[in-house]
Amino acid sequence: MLNKFFKRSEFECRCGCGFSTVDVELLSVLTDVREYFNAPVTINSSCRCDAHNKAIGGADNSKHKLGIAADIVVKGVNPADVYEFLDRHEPMKYGIGRYDSFTHIDVRSNKARW
């Protein structure tokens, strides 16, 4: 266990290669999300090796390849509400993406929104 909410295995590349870097800042943000909504956070995708990223059509410069990104679902919470929380939580940095079925968060130093 990394903390009371997350295990390292949740961050592992889904191809089975073993890439499972867990960025401390990302873990902190995900823990904040978990505590704010008081609901489980499922990590759909976090670390991706280059081959897996290509196989699923990920961007060449994906932050997932650096181990600093996660695509998440908060149980019972609309992804738009997760996006809004993250944007309020860190309005001047991070990459935050709103999708129909999940929210993307990465801990880049600059601000990016989509």
C-alpha positions, 0 to 999 in steps of 0.5 A: 500500500502506498497510503490508505487509499492506493496500491502501487499495482493500481498505477502499473502499465496495463501491458504487464511490463512492470512500469509502475512509477508513482509520482509523489505529487500525483499520489497527493492530488489523487488522495485529495480527490478521494478525501474531498468526494469521500468516494473510491477513486478508480485509476483507469490508466496511469503509467504507460510504457512507450509500446502500450501508449502507442498500442492504445493511441496515446499521444507521443508526448503523453504524461502517462509515459513519465508516470505523472498522469492518471485517468480516474473515475470517482465512484458516483461522481460526474467526471465534470465535477471532478474536473471542476474540483481539480481546476479549483484545487490547482488553478495555475498548474497541472494538466486536467482533461474532462471526458465523458466517462473519466477525468485526466490529471497530470502533475506537469508544472504548467497549466493545461486544460481540455 
